[in-house]
Amino acid sequence: MKRFACAATAALGLAITATPADAALFSWDIDYTGWWELDGGGSLMGELRADETAADDGILSASELVSWSWDWSGNDFVSAFSISSEDVGAEIQEFLGPDTVGFYVDGTPNLPDDGLDQGVFVGGDEGQYVLDLEFLFIEDNTFSFPFGGDLTAGDTFAPEGDVAVGEPKKVPEPATVMGLIALAAAGVTVKRQTQAA
C-alpha cells in the first residue's frame, strides 16, 4: 500500500509540474539608494509583480501590477517599516489615472522627475505608511510615542541618488511549487522505506 501511495504522489507531482501555465508571472526588484544621505541615510527596496506581457511596452503601470511590496530601512526621522498590497489599507493613489503611474523596465533610467510618476503607495493595516515616490516623501502616521515622522529629499535631489530596476525574475507558479512538494514527500517516503528495510 505504501508503494502505491508513493507512486501516486510522484505521479501527482509530475502531473502538476507538467501542467502548462496560461501566463508567466515575473517580479522586478527596485532599489532607491542615495537620496536621503543628507538626512541620516536610509534606503527603500521594493518588489513589483506583473504578468510577463505587462513589460512589453517597457513600462510597468499601476494597473498592470498583480502585487507589490516595499521595505524602508529606517533612519532617525522615520523608523523602518514594510508595506505590501496585502495590507488591509493598501492602495496606489492615482491622481491622473493608473497609466500615469509606473516604472521603466526597458533600461531607461528611472528618476523622480523623469516625466513618469512613480506613484504614491499607501500601506499598513490602517494606511499609516505613505511613500510618495515622485517627490521621495516617506511618512509614518503611527500615533504612538514618539509620534510618527516624515522625510523628503526635497526639490534638490542628491546627485548620487539612484532608482535601480532589476532584471525580471520568473515567479514559480503555485501548481509548480505544490508539485515539487509532492515529489519531495515521495522522495522522503522512499528513503524511509529503504532505511526500514
C-alpha positions in Angstrom: 0.0 0.0 0.0 2.8 2.4 0.8 4.4 1.8 -2.6 1.1 2.6 -4.3 0.7 5.8 -2.2 4.3 6.8 -3.1 3.8 6.1 -6.8 0.5 8.1 -6.7 2.2 11.0 -5.0 5.0 11.0 -7.5 2.6 10.8 -10.4 0.6 13.7 -9.0 3.7 15.8 -8.5 4.8 15.2 -12.1 1.3 16.0 -13.5 1.1 19.2 -11.6 4.6 20.4 -12.6 3.9 19.5 -16.2 0.7 21.5 -16.4 1.2 24.4 -18.7 0.6 27.9 -17.3 -1.5 30.4 -19.1 0.8 33.3 -18.5 4.1 33.6 -16.6 4.3 35.9 -13.6 7.5 37.9 -13.2 8.9 40.1 -10.4 11.1 43.2 -10.6 13.3 44.4 -7.7 13.5 48.2 -7.3 16.1 50.0 -5.1 16.1 53.6 -4.1 19.6 54.5 -2.7 21.5 57.7 -2.0 18.5 60.0 -1.9 18.4 60.6 1.8 22.1 60.8 2.6 21.8 64.4 3.9 19.1 63.3 6.3 20.6 60.4 8.0 20.6 57.9 5.1 18.2 55.1 4.5 17.2 53.1 1.5 14.0 51.8 0.0 13.7 48.4 -1.6 10.6 47.1 -3.4 9.3 44.2 -5.5 6.7 44.5 -8.2 4.9 41.5 -9.7 3.1 41.5 -13.1 2.3 39.3 -16.0 5.1 38.8 -18.5 3.2 40.8 -21.2 2.9 43.9 -18.9 6.5 44.9 -19.7 6.1 44.6 -23.5 5.9 48.4 -23.8 8.9 49.0 -21.5 6.8 50.3 -18.6 5.1 48.6 -15.7 2.0 50.6 -15.0 0.0 50.6 -11.7 -3.0 49.0 -13.4 -0.7 46.1 -14.6 0.6 45.1 -11.1 -0.5 41.8 -9.6 1.1 42.7 -6.3 3.8 44.9 -4.7 5.8 45.3 -1.6 8.2 48.0 -0.1 10.8 47.8 2.7 12.1 51.1 4.2 15.4 50.6 6.1 14.6 53.4 8.5 16.7 56.3 9.9 16.4 58.9 12.7 13.4 60.6 11.0 11.2 57.6 10.0 11.6 54.2 11.6 11.9 51.0 9.5 8.6 49.6 8.1 7.3 47.3 5.4 4.2 47.6 3.3 2.6 45.5 0.6 -0.5 45.1 -1.5 -1.7 42.5 1.0 -2.1 45.1 3.8 -5.7 46.0 4.8 -5.3 49.7 3.9 -3.1 49.2 0.9 -3.6 51.3 -2.2 -1.7 53.1 -5.1 -3.0 56.6 -5.3 -3.5 57.5 -9.0 -4.2 61.3 -9.2 -4.1 61.2 -13.1 -5.1 57.6 -13.7 -3.4 54.2 -13.4 -1.4 54.5 -16.6 0.4 57.7 -15.4 2.0 55.7 -12.6 4.7 53.2 -13.3 8.4 52.2 -13.7 10.6 51.9 -16.8 11.8 48.3 -17.2 13.5 48.6 -20.6 16.8 50.1 -19.4 15.5 53.7 -19.3 16.8 55.4 -16.2 14.1 55.9 -13.5 14.3 59.3 -11.8 11.8 61.0 -9.6 11.1 63.8 -12.1 11.6 62.0 -15.4 8.1 62.5 -16.6 6.8 59.2 -15.3 5.1 59.5 -11.9 6.3 56.5 -9.8 3.3 56.7 -7.6 2.1 57.1 -4.1 2.0 53.8 -2.3 0.0 53.6 1.0 0.1 50.6 3.3 -0.1 49.3 6.8 -3.3 47.9 8.4 -4.7 51.4 8.8 -2.9 53.1 5.9 -0.4 54.7 8.2 2.6 54.5 5.9 2.9 56.6 2.8 5.6 56.5 0.1 5.4 59.3 -2.5 7.9 58.1 -5.0 7.6 61.2 -7.3 8.7 63.6 -4.5 10.7 61.0 -2.5 8.5 61.6 0.5 8.2 59.0 3.3 5.7 59.3 6.1 4.9 57.3 9.2 1.5 58.3 10.7 1.5 55.9 13.6 0.1 57.5 16.7 2.5 56.2 19.4 5.2 57.8 21.4 7.3 59.2 19.9 4.9 60.4 17.2 5.3 59.4 13.6 7.7 61.3 11.3 8.2 62.2 7.7 11.1 62.6 5.4 11.6 64.1 2.0 14.6 64.5 -0.3 13.0 67.9 -1.3 13.3 69.6 -4.7 17.0 69.3 -4.9 17.7 65.7 -5.4 21.1 64.3 -4.3 23.2 63.7 -7.5 24.3 60.3 -6.2 20.7 59.1 -5.7 19.7 56.2 -7.9 16.5 54.3 -8.7 17.6 50.9 -10.0 15.2 48.4 -11.6 16.5 44.8 -11.7 16.1 42.2 -14.4 12.8 40.4 -14.3 12.7 37.1 -12.4 10.2 34.4 -13.0 7.9 33.7 -10.1 7.2 30.0 -9.6 3.5 29.1 -10.3 1.7 27.7 -7.2 1.0 24.5 -9.1 4.7 24.0 -9.7 5.5 24.6 -6.1 2.9 22.1 -5.0 4.2 19.6 -7.5 7.7 20.0 -6.1 6.5 19.5 -2.6 4.7 16.3 -3.6 7.8 15.0 -5.3 9.9 15.8 -2.2 7.3 14.0 0.0 7.5 10.9 -2.3 11.3 11.0 -2.0 11.2 11.1 1.8 8.8 8.2 1.9 11.0 6.1 -0.4 14.1 6.9 1.8 12.3 5.9 5.0 11.1 2.6 3.4 14.7 1.9 2.3 16.1 2.6 5.8 13.4 0.5 7.5 14.1 -2.5 5.2 
